[in-house]
Amino acid sequence: MATTVTPEVLWAQRSSKADPEKNFIYLTISVPDVPASNLKLDLKPTGLTFTGHSDTLKRTYHLELEFFAEIDVAESKINHTARDVEMKLRKKELDEAYWPRLLKESKKLHFLKTDFDKWVDEDEQNEAAEDDFSNFGGMGGMPGMGGGGGDFGGIDFSKLGGGAGLPTGEEEEEEESDDEDMPALEGEEEEAGEKKAAA
């Protein structure tokens, strides 16, 4: 029988009083090996309910969250990958201040963590680099919603590993020629001395 577990949830946020595009919550639900056909996500202005099943891990994930404030469901974006469900939830109310927490209730939950890869302090958010959400593509990756696959952000993988201390044929030849100049070991020195004396 499959076990039901609460998935890890990572979150971060941005705020803007003037620009709705910069007034959102990043939310990532870590659910490895849950195909789009095995998940159900019900996103509402006040919260979300998620249920997903991994056949390979024989695990069912279930999560219910009630947000601190309302979000705009129509302007929110969802992207499903092989490892997780990523969301960019638009905050309904424009406000320069961050939400003090993600959830309405202020108790600490073991599965809810700050996403430090996406977190920017409130006073530094205007200087933060713009994030690339091209892979979100509407409701990308969700069943029947269209959307594209992962983009590696223009990384040239052919340049990775080159000159990173990996041995090449030339280096091996140099090492072999170095062996000839090595001094004799202690036992070999005595033998060499005896041979010279005998000659």
Secondary structure as GFF3:
##gff-version 3
##sequence-region A 1 199
A	DSSP	beta_strand	3	5	.	.	.	ID=ss1
A	DSSP	beta_strand	8	14	.	.	.	ID=ss2
A	DSSP	three_ten_helix	20	22	.	.	.	ID=ss3
A	DSSP	beta_strand	24	30	.	.	.	ID=ss4
A	DSSP	three_ten_helix	36	38	.	.	.	ID=ss5
A	DSSP	beta_strand	39	44	.	.	.	ID=ss6
A	DSSP	beta_strand	47	54	.	.	.	ID=ss7
A	DSSP	beta_strand	59	66	.	.	.	ID=ss8
A	DSSP	beta_strand	71	80	.	.	.	ID=ss9
A	DSSP	beta_strand	84	91	.	.	.	ID=ss10
A	DSSP	beta_strand	112	114	.	.	.	ID=ss11
A	DSSP	three_ten_helix	122	124	.	.	.	ID=ss12
A	DSSP	three_ten_helix	157	159	.	.	.	ID=ss13
A	DSSP	alpha_helix	169	179	.	.	.	ID=ss14
A	DSSP	alpha_helix	186	198	.	.	.	ID=ss15
###
